[in-house]
Amino acid sequence: MSQIAEQSTSTADDDARYAEQRRAPRDEVALPTRMFTMDHKASDVLLVNISRLGFMVREYGQTPKDTIVRLALPRLGQVTARVVWSLGGRVGAEFIKPIDEYAYAAMLNAARAKRQRWPMG
């Protein structure tokens, strides 16, 4: 295997392992929403799970690791996060500032009430 292929495989393996590590339990949701980059490009995403510290979304594109994004959340508006891993149409990100417990509970209740079928398929 070439050095570039080994390095690429190693990075993908590291990203996949990181995707399974959690500093806080995640709540499962199925919420279509929008994610914005700092240059104001918006993309439709499906919020799959979330915690006070971060989230995972599914997307059509590929948002690179270390990208700063804003995720639109019910009752909270746009919340800023840094992409920690990106793999196969999935993105894991960590909020720049953890969400307050009370605000998180209100957001989660609103997100669950707005659940709907994922419009992308």
C-alpha positions as CSV (number, residue, x, y, z in Angstrom):
1,M,0.0,0.0,0.0
2,S,1.4,3.4,-0.8
3,Q,2.2,5.9,1.9
4,I,-0.7,8.2,0.8
5,A,-3.2,5.3,0.8
6,E,-2.0,4.2,4.3
7,Q,-2.2,7.8,5.6
8,S,-5.7,8.2,4.1
9,T,-6.9,4.9,5.6
10,S,-5.4,5.8,9.0
11,T,-7.2,9.2,9.0
12,A,-10.5,7.5,8.1
13,D,-10.0,4.9,10.8
14,D,-9.2,7.6,13.4
15,D,-12.2,9.6,12.3
16,A,-14.5,6.6,12.6
17,R,-13.1,5.8,16.1
18,Y,-13.6,9.4,17.2
19,A,-17.2,9.2,15.9
20,E,-17.9,6.5,18.5
21,Q,-16.3,8.3,21.4
22,R,-18.7,10.5,23.5
23,R,-18.0,12.9,26.3
24,A,-21.7,13.2,27.0
25,P,-24.6,10.9,26.2
26,R,-26.4,11.8,22.9
27,D,-30.1,12.2,22.4
28,E,-31.5,10.7,19.2
29,V,-33.5,13.1,17.0
30,A,-34.5,13.1,13.4
31,L,-34.7,16.8,12.6
32,P,-34.2,18.3,9.2
33,T,-32.4,21.6,9.7
34,R,-29.8,23.8,8.1
35,M,-26.0,24.1,8.7
36,F,-24.1,27.3,7.7
37,T,-20.4,27.8,7.1
38,M,-18.7,31.0,8.1
39,D,-18.9,32.2,4.5
40,H,-22.7,32.0,4.8
41,K,-23.1,28.9,2.6
42,A,-26.1,26.9,3.8
43,S,-26.8,23.2,3.4
44,D,-29.8,21.1,4.4
45,V,-28.8,18.5,6.9
46,L,-30.5,15.9,9.1
47,L,-29.7,16.2,12.8
48,V,-29.3,12.6,13.9
49,N,-28.2,13.0,17.5
50,I,-27.2,15.8,19.8
51,S,-25.9,16.6,23.3
52,R,-25.1,19.7,25.2
53,L,-21.5,19.4,23.9
54,G,-22.0,18.5,20.2
55,F,-24.0,16.8,17.5
56,M,-24.0,14.5,14.4
57,V,-25.7,15.4,11.2
58,R,-26.1,13.7,7.8
59,E,-25.4,15.8,4.7
60,Y,-25.2,15.6,1.0
61,G,-21.8,17.3,0.8
62,Q,-18.6,16.9,2.7
63,T,-17.8,19.5,5.4
64,P,-14.1,19.2,6.2
65,K,-12.7,18.6,9.7
66,D,-12.0,21.8,11.7
67,T,-14.6,23.9,9.7
68,I,-16.5,26.3,11.9
69,V,-20.3,25.9,11.3
70,R,-23.5,27.2,12.7
71,L,-26.4,24.8,13.2
72,A,-30.0,26.0,13.3
73,L,-31.7,24.6,16.3
74,P,-35.3,25.1,17.6
75,R,-35.6,27.8,20.3
76,L,-31.8,28.5,20.2
77,G,-31.3,29.8,16.7
78,Q,-27.9,29.3,15.1
79,V,-25.3,27.7,17.4
80,T,-21.6,27.7,16.5
81,A,-19.6,24.5,16.5
82,R,-16.3,23.1,15.1
83,V,-16.4,20.0,12.9
84,V,-14.4,17.3,14.7
85,W,-14.8,14.5,12.1
86,S,-16.4,14.1,8.7
87,L,-17.0,10.7,7.1
88,G,-19.2,9.4,4.4
89,G,-21.9,12.1,4.5
90,R,-21.9,12.2,8.3
91,V,-20.4,15.1,10.3
92,G,-19.6,15.2,14.0
93,A,-19.1,18.6,15.6
94,E,-18.5,20.1,19.0
95,F,-20.2,23.3,20.2
96,I,-17.9,26.1,20.8
97,K,-19.8,26.8,24.0
98,P,-21.8,24.0,25.6
99,I,-25.5,24.6,25.6
100,D,-27.1,25.5,29.0
101,E,-29.0,22.6,30.6
102,Y,-32.4,24.4,30.7
103,A,-32.0,25.7,27.1
104,Y,-31.0,22.3,25.9
105,A,-34.1,20.6,27.4
106,A,-36.3,23.2,25.8
107,M,-34.6,22.8,22.4
108,L,-34.8,19.0,22.6
109,N,-38.5,19.1,23.4
110,A,-39.1,21.4,20.4
111,A,-36.9,19.3,18.1
112,R,-38.8,16.1,19.0
113,A,-42.1,17.9,18.4
114,K,-40.9,19.0,15.0
115,R,-39.7,15.5,13.9
116,Q,-40.6,14.7,10.4
117,R,-39.6,12.5,7.5
118,W,-36.2,13.3,6.1
119,P,-36.9,15.2,2.9
120,M,-33.7,14.0,1.2
121,G,-34.8,10.3,0.9
